[in-house]
Amino acid sequence: MEDKGIPKEQIYQMLRKYKEKDLTHRSGRILGSMCTCPHPVGVKAYAMFLESNLGDPGLFPGTKALEDEVITMLGQLLGKEDVYGHIITGGTEANLMAMRAARNLKNVENPEIIVPKSAHFSFKKAADMLCLDLKMAELDDDYRMDISSVEDLICDNTVAIVGVAGTTELGKIDPIEDLSRICQEQDIHLHVDAAFGGYIIPFLKESGYDLPEFDFKLPGVSSITIDPHKMGLAPIPTGGILFRERKHLEAMAIETPYLTEDLQSTVVGTRTGAATAATWALLKHLGREGYREVATSCMDVTHKLEEGIKEAGFELVTEPELNIVPFRSPEITVEELAQRLEDKGWAVSLATYPRSIRVIVMPHLKAEHINDFLKDLETITGD
Ligand SMILES: Cc1ncc(COP(=O)(O)O)c(C=O)c1O
């Protein structure tokens, strides 16, 4: 660090040099990310609330009111208006909070959680931090959580079962209805990780897509992760955790002696209010109609990509349920295919099971980007 400060114009110039090295979503070249260009209304709202700290909500009652309204709106979206939760940094923190609540409420000596093999790696982090034994349930032929495998793994120490609505790699929706029944019968916390699916499944269902129930309408569901910074178009970092009952937040409340609130249930202390303001602004600005439009446009592009991939002689590893298209080549390995695509300037991502290239058709991917991608794909194996 220099002793003498640098004039601001020079600083901005220096920053631009760094920024030029970054990819942008707008370029349409990022094919493997669950994030996207933040919506300008969310960006403006975010900037308006940069100073507000929801870790000390008595100082920012306006922002706290926004958070309460956001939680109610997300609850309405997910089948239950009176839910309890917070806007936090993302899916990882939300899943960590859900596992912590479940563990604290059950209070057994060697707590275990059951997740599908397709679960996001955040559950490994949660298990490590919370000293939970992580049991992985098998997947069925369609890469969804296998219910008989779950039943085999349940024991007296099971504090939570996790189902995923929109898996990270393939966009699959686990059989949450069956999990709900089992968890209700056996009094086990059912957490639904809808970090990705939470902002798209309800809107596709409203638009006539035949997708299964996954939310609080199912009585066994105790908590849901839903990330505004994925399909919700909010700036990073914006995640959401919702609980069915107040007791879930209370089970992890810690006394906060020097702050304007007495108890705090979140993992982080100082917590931006900007993410909450952005989420609120976008829910109000886009409304259900706007989000339906986002969801159905992504699916239209998804179908176009799906068809183009098949026509170019590649294989889908599974039919897309949401806006994720996993595919591979019958001729070259997935690693070779990824390399050739990267050489042509595409930022791709690999799924581990089944091994494939996964394209996440986020709102920044438009039909023209997919056309360019398909043109490159058609020539890629003949090289
Ligand atoms: C299903 C699911 N859960 C959780 C996460 C973790 O979210 P974050 O990266 O916002 O912490 C992801 C990230 O892709 C995800 O796909």
The ligand as an SDF file (V2000), in Angstrom:
LIG
                    3D

 16 16  0  0  0  0  0  0  0  0999 V2000
  -28.9710  -26.3190   -6.0550 C   0  0  0  0  0  0  0  0  0  0  0  0
  -27.9220  -25.3810   -5.5120 C   0  0  0  0  0  0  0  0  0  0  0  0
  -27.8500  -25.1700   -4.1960 N   0  0  0  0  0  0  0  0  0  0  0  0
  -26.9410  -24.3440   -3.6560 C   0  0  0  0  0  0  0  0  0  0  0  0
  -26.0410  -23.6710   -4.4430 C   0  0  0  0  0  0  0  0  0  0  0  0
  -25.0230  -22.7650   -3.8260 C   0  0  0  0  0  0  0  0  0  0  0  0
  -25.3440  -21.4320   -4.0820 O   0  0  0  0  0  0  0  0  0  0  0  0
  -24.2890  -20.2650   -3.8980 P   0  0  0  0  0  0  0  0  0  0  0  0
  -23.2040  -20.4950   -4.8870 O   0  0  0  0  0  0  0  0  0  0  0  0
  -25.1140  -19.0480   -4.1530 O   0  0  0  0  0  0  0  0  0  0  0  0
  -23.8020  -20.3210   -2.4940 O   0  0  0  0  0  0  0  0  0  0  0  0
  -26.0790  -23.8570   -5.8320 C   0  0  0  0  0  0  0  0  0  0  0  0
  -25.1290  -23.1730   -6.7000 C   0  0  0  0  0  0  0  0  0  0  0  0
  -25.0570  -23.3500   -7.8750 O   0  0  0  0  0  0  0  0  0  0  0  0
  -27.0410  -24.7380   -6.3830 C   0  0  0  0  0  0  0  0  0  0  0  0
  -27.1110  -24.9850   -7.6960 O   0  0  0  0  0  0  0  0  0  0  0  0
  1  2  1  0
  2  3  1  0
  2 15  2  0
  3  4  2  0
  4  5  1  0
  5  6  1  0
  5 12  2  0
  6  7  1  0
  7  8  1  0
  8  9  2  0
  8 10  1  0
  8 11  1  0
 12 13  1  0
 12 15  1  0
 13 14  2  0
 15 16  1  0
M  END
$$$$
